[in-house]
Amino acid sequence: MSEHEETKYVFAKSIKDLMANQSLDKITVTDIVKKVVKQGKRFIVILKINMI
């Protein structure tokens, strides 16, 4: 499994695990990141928001 595929898998598993306890619309990015980091995955997220 490539690193890209592994990252997608870890994110998907984290979201699925979180959904066992709460609905998808209540899950935050912070919840997902905390779950991913607990699984030992290191990553960098760059978020750019353009406001007009």
N, C-alpha and C positions, 0 to 999 in steps of 0.2 A: 504494500500500500504506500503510495507516495505521501510526502509530508502534507501536500494540499488536501488529499483525500482524508488523511488522518485528522486534520484540523476540522474539516467539515463534519466528520463522524463524531468527534468530541463535542462540537457545538450542538449537533442534532441530539445526541444522547443527553446532554445537559438540559436542553429544552424539554425533552421527553420526560426526564426525571422530575423536573420542576412542575410539569403539568400533572403529575400524579397527585400533587398537593394543592394546586391552585389553577385557576383558569388562565388561558393564554393571554387574555387582555390584562391580567393583573401581574404578569411577569415583566420585570424591568430588565434593562440592559445590565444593570449592576448585579441583579440576581444571576444572570447567565454568566457574566465574567467571573463572579465569585465561585460558581460551580465549576467552571472550566479550570480555573487556577487550582482548586482543590484536587482536580484530577491530574495535576502535574503538567499541564500543557502551558507553555510559555508562548506568548504572542504579543504583537503590537497592533493596536487598533488606531487608525487615523480617521477621525470624523470631521468633515468639513461641512459647515452649515452656512449657506449663503442666504442672507436676508435682504430682500429688496425693499 
